Amino acid sequence: MRLTVGQALVRFLVAQHSERDGVRQRFFAGCWGIFGHGNVAGLGQALLEAGSALRYHQARNEQAMVHAAVGYARMRDRLQTFACTSSIGPGATNMVTGAALATVNRLPVLLLPGDVFATRAASPVLQELEDPRTLDISVNDCLRPVSRFFDRIWRGEQLPAALLQAMRVLTDPAETGAVTLALPQDTAAEAYDWPEELFEARVWRIPRPRPEPAMLAEAAAAVRASRRPLLVAGGGIHYSDATAALRVFAEETGIPVAETQAGKASLPFDHPAALGAIGATGSAAANSLAREADLVIGAGTRWRRT
């Protein structure tokens, strides 16, 4: 199937689905973007042709569109997200803060910034930024430290492997965050022959791994031996749809529950076991009990004895 790199990328994104507990949905709800040199000829044309299959939403600020995608991913329990595309230069650097937020909070978002010409024949162009000491580093390399996966598609043949690696990271609850695929503006508009199976529907199942029995027994023993335990609920309570289980656990054990920023509303605010937020922006009750607790468990920290 002969398509440009931009067309192949969009067609691949349309075919990606996530599934958990037997419920399936498209992984990409659409694409936010601001077009200019670097992304209009390849990705822009492909999104125009895709229409409602991958709906395009015009943004007014690159950082804001990444924040919107991250907020949507959080609301959808990381089972869906948006792609975000920008031109090269300051448009791409505007996405760095949003990418950092996504990565530090383990929330999936796909960034598709335009990049320098792979052939370099037309470089430089307006607002194009690269390291003057070497022409293989562009402004998009600012996104490397804030991305869980980064790749630059210099040649169309590199796209399939990069797309599969990107989806592996985006759908892995322990590894997810911002994923960046930088698209050189000439490469994105070049046509290649692609295997049709690349565009077949793919389902990425979000696993619910069972805890290791020995670790679970160790945690239960620590709770039983504790006199003043405290449970800290993080974002995983929401993302794994475990709020009801948390409520039952708190009511049956009587263990008070504090919340991280991502774990807000893990318990209703008026629940007897709910202490509210913990930490620098937390409540006096939660922080006081945290200081007095002889066991703090949860929020990805395993547990801590004091």
Order of alpha helices (4+ residues) and beta strands (2+ residues): beta-alpha-beta-beta-beta-alpha-beta-alpha-beta-alpha-alpha-beta-beta-alpha-beta-alpha-beta-beta-alpha-beta-alpha-alpha-beta-beta-alpha-beta-beta
